[in-house]
C-alpha cells in the first residue's frame, strides 16, 4: 500500500519493513525497534517466571501481548517485502516458522484475556505456549542468526555425523 503524495510515491510500507527487520548498523530507528522488542520479550517472560497473577503482573501480560499483536500486524502488512511473492505472500506468511512462533506466543494470552474462552478449560493449557516468546529472540540476535545459517549450510554433513553417532 504505497501512498501517493504530490505525484511522488512514498514507500512507507517499505520503510516499515526495514525498521521491523533486524537492524542494519547504520539504521538507528531499526536498532531502537530491535532493542525495544528484546526488552518487551524479556518483560513478557516475567509473569511466567513469577508464577503469579493479578495486579501489575496482569497489566504487564496484557501490555506485552498488545505489543506482540502490533508487531505481528506490522510483519503481516509487510509480508510481500519479506517473501517477495506479491499478494501470495500474505497467504504464505502465517505459515512461516517465525510467524508460527509469534502466533503461538500470542494465542495463549488472548485466550487468557478473553473471558469467553475461559469456559474452555482445556484451552487454558495453551498458556504454557507463552514460553515460545523466548524463540522470538532469535529474530533479533545476529549471533543466533549466524549459527542458524551455519546449521542450514552444513545440514547434510551434520545429519550424516548425527546418524553415524
Helices and strands as residue ranges (DSSP letters): E 3-5, E 8-10, H 12-20, H 28-50, H 56-77, H 79-83, H 88-92, G 93-95, H 97-113, H 115-118, G 121-136, H 137-140, H 142-153, H 155-164
